[in-house]
């Protein structure tokens, strides 16, 4: 085996570039190829609450240190920064937060609300939000957290879904129940997968226009669709939004 010290700089750099990983993160295919992925790995169609909850669980859960105490979620040990942003002393509040997310994942009410982290200055509110955002970014890069959206290919023009919606939102309402039943048969989780959402206005316009052009043939409509994988990024404002108040003191 060649000593790394004897490699050229180009060889050294190339040895750290994972081409297969790049291809996986930039996968693109037809709508029917995406259906095959969804059937094999139904978790790709989870909603945001389910994905967030599963991301937290993926970092592990430790038993309470004291009888009757709260469990400890590994995400809040900051596995990304070597513990620099680890949160301590708030296990009870963090466990309550995760319980709310779990309820949202099961469709029990919180998914219809906005969660507000409230507390005095220095109580780790921003740190908790930062860990959740970083966790989602990394999770979306993994096989377990893969996300997919779609582009319209019409008249030589490529129009991305403005809201990066799940391609299954293209499925007609009357066909969704059968699809959900098929997906949940293979999905091993305590919550159920549902296709609950409408196309954004741009995608709905293309969908309705093409449906009219093809005389109601939905199969012809989705031939204009290319599905692609994407990753969440706060920096690129993809899937994660950040608001910075102009008045830092308020």
C-alpha positions in Angstrom: 0.0 0.0 0.0 1.4 3.4 -1.0 2.5 5.7 1.8 0.2 8.8 1.8 3.4 10.9 2.1 4.6 9.6 -1.3 1.4 10.5 -3.2 1.1 13.6 -5.3 -1.2 16.3 -4.0 -3.7 15.4 -6.8 -3.7 11.7 -5.8 -4.1 12.7 -2.1 -7.1 14.9 -2.9 -8.7 12.3 -5.2 -8.5 9.7 -2.5 -10.8 11.8 -0.4 -13.4 12.4 -3.1 -16.3 9.9 -3.0 -17.7 9.8 -6.5 -20.4 7.2 -5.6 -21.7 9.4 -2.8 -21.9 12.4 -5.2 -23.9 10.3 -7.6 -26.3 9.2 -4.9 -26.9 12.8 -3.7 -27.5 13.9 -7.3 -29.7 11.0 -8.4 -32.2 11.8 -11.1 -34.9 9.6 -12.7 -38.4 9.3 -14.0 -41.5 9.5 -11.8 -42.0 5.7 -12.2 -38.4 5.1 -11.1 -39.2 7.2 -8.0 -42.2 5.0 -7.3 -39.9 2.0 -7.3 -37.7 3.7 -4.7 -40.7 4.6 -2.6 -42.0 1.0 -2.7 -38.6 -0.3 -1.6 -37.9 2.4 1.0 -41.3 3.9 2.0 -39.6 6.3 4.5 -38.7 8.6 1.7 -42.3 9.9 1.7 -42.4 10.9 5.4 -43.6 14.4 6.2 -41.5 17.0 7.9 -42.5 16.0 11.5 -41.8 12.3 10.9 -38.5 13.1 9.4 -37.4 15.4 12.2 -38.5 12.9 14.9 -36.7 10.0 13.1 -33.6 12.2 12.8 -33.5 12.8 16.5 -34.0 9.1 17.2 -31.2 8.1 14.8 -28.7 9.7 17.2 -29.7 7.3 20.0 -31.5 7.6 23.3 -29.9 6.9 26.7 -31.8 6.0 29.8 -32.3 8.5 32.6 -29.4 9.0 35.0 -31.8 9.0 38.0 -35.0 7.1 38.7 -37.9 9.0 37.3 -35.6 11.3 35.4 -35.8 12.2 31.7 -34.1 10.3 29.0 -31.1 11.8 27.2 -31.2 12.2 23.4 -27.8 11.9 21.7 -28.5 14.7 19.2 -28.2 17.2 22.1 -24.6 16.0 22.8 -23.7 17.7 19.6 -22.3 14.8 17.5 -21.3 17.2 14.8 -19.1 19.6 16.6 -17.4 17.3 19.1 -19.7 18.5 21.9 -19.1 22.2 21.5 -22.8 22.9 21.3 -23.9 20.1 23.7 -26.9 21.1 25.9 -26.9 20.0 29.5 -29.3 20.5 32.4 -32.4 20.6 30.2 -33.1 16.9 29.7 -36.7 17.3 31.0 -37.5 20.2 28.6 -35.8 18.4 25.7 -37.7 15.2 26.4 -40.9 17.3 26.3 -39.9 18.8 23.0 -39.3 15.4 21.5 -42.7 14.2 22.9 -44.3 17.1 21.0 -42.5 16.2 17.8 -43.5 12.5 18.3 -47.1 13.6 18.6 -46.8 15.7 15.5 -45.3 12.7 13.6 -48.4 10.7 14.6 -50.7 13.5 13.5 -52.1 14.1 16.9 -52.3 17.9 16.7 -48.9 19.6 17.1 -48.3 19.4 13.3 -51.0 22.1 12.9 -49.1 24.5 15.2 -45.9 26.5 15.4 -43.5 25.6 18.1 -42.0 28.5 20.1 -38.9 27.9 22.2 -39.4 30.3 25.1 -36.9 31.1 27.9 -34.4 33.7 29.3 -31.3 34.8 27.5 -28.6 32.0 27.6 -31.1 29.2 28.1 -29.8 27.3 24.9 -32.8 28.1 22.7 -30.7 29.1 19.7 -28.3 26.1 20.4 -31.2 23.7 20.3 -32.5 25.1 17.0 -29.0 25.0 15.6 -28.6 21.3 16.5 -32.0 20.5 15.0 -31.0 22.3 11.7 -27.6 20.7 11.6 -29.1 17.3 12.3 -31.6 17.7 9.4 -28.9 18.8 7.0 -26.7 15.7 7.8 -29.7 13.4 7.9 -30.8 14.5 4.4 -27.3 13.4 3.1 -27.7 9.9 4.5 -29.5 7.0 2.9 -32.0 6.9 5.8 -32.9 10.5 5.4 -33.0 10.8 1.5 -35.3 13.5 0.2 -36.7 13.8 -3.4 -38.4 16.5 -5.3 -39.2 17.1 -9.0 -38.8 19.3 -12.1 -41.2 19.9 -14.9 -39.7 19.4 -18.4 -42.0 21.2 -20.8 -41.3 22.7 -24.3 -37.5 22.5 -23.7 -37.8 24.3 -20.4 -36.9 23.0 -16.9 -39.1 24.3 -14.1 -38.2 23.1 -10.6 -40.9 22.6 -8.0 -40.7 26.0 -6.2 -41.4 24.4 -2.8 -39.4 21.2 -3.4 -42.5 19.2 -3.0 -42.7 15.4 -2.8 -43.3 13.9 -6.2 -46.2 11.9 -4.7 -48.2 15.1 -4.5 -48.7 14.5 -8.2 -50.8 11.4 -7.5 -54.5 12.1 -7.9 -56.5 12.2 -4.7 -58.7 9.2 -5.7 -55.5 7.0 -6.0 -53.8 8.1 -2.8 -55.6 5.8 -0.4 -54.5 2.7 -2.3 -50.9 4.0 -2.5 -50.8 4.8 1.2 -52.0 1.3 2.1 -49.3 -0.2 -0.1 -46.6 1.9 1.4 -47.6 1.4 5.0 -47.7 -2.3 4.5 -43.9 -2.2 4.1 -43.1 0.7 6.4 -42.0 -0.3 9.9 -42.8 2.6 12.2 -45.3 3.5 14.9 -46.8 6.2 12.7 -48.5 6.0 9.4 -47.4 7.5 6.1 -49.9 9.8 4.4 -49.8 11.8 1.2 -51.5 14.9 2.5 -50.8 18.0 0.5 -51.6 19.9 -2.6 -49.4 21.0 -5.4 -48.0 24.5 -5.2 -49.6 27.0 -7.7 -46.8 26.7 -10.2 -46.9 22.9 -10.3 -50.7 22.9 -10.3 -50.7 25.2 -13.4 -48.4 22.8 -15.3 -50.2 19.8 -14.1 -53.6 21.1 -15.2 -52.3 22.4 -18.5 -50.7 19.1 -19.4 -53.7 17.1 -18.3 -55.8 19.2 -20.7 -53.3 18.8 -23.5 -53.2 15.0 -23.1 -57.0 14.6 -22.8 -56.9 13.6 -19.1 -54.2 11.0 -19.5 -52.3 11.4 -16.2 -49.6 8.9 -17.3 -48.7 11.3 -20.1 -48.5 14.2 -17.6 -45.9 12.5 -15.4 -43.8 11.8 -18.4 -42.9 15.5 -18.2 -41.6 15.1 -14.7 -38.1 14.3 -13.6 -37.5 13.4 -10.0 -34.3 14.3 -8.3 -32.7 14.0 -4.9 -31.9 17.1 -2.9 -30.3 17.9 0.4 -31.4 20.4 3.1 -29.1 23.4 3.6 -29.5 26.4 5.8 -26.8 28.2 3.9 -28.4 27.7 0.6 -31.9 28.3 2.0 -33.1 24.9 0.9 -35.7 23.4 3.3 -34.4 25.4 6.2 -35.2 29.1 6.6 -33.5 31.6 9.0 -34.6 35.0 10.1 -32.1 37.4 11.5 -33.6 40.4 13.3 -32.1 43.7 12.4 -32.1 44.8 16.0 -29.8 42.4 17.7 -30.9 43.6 21.1 -34.6 42.9 20.5 
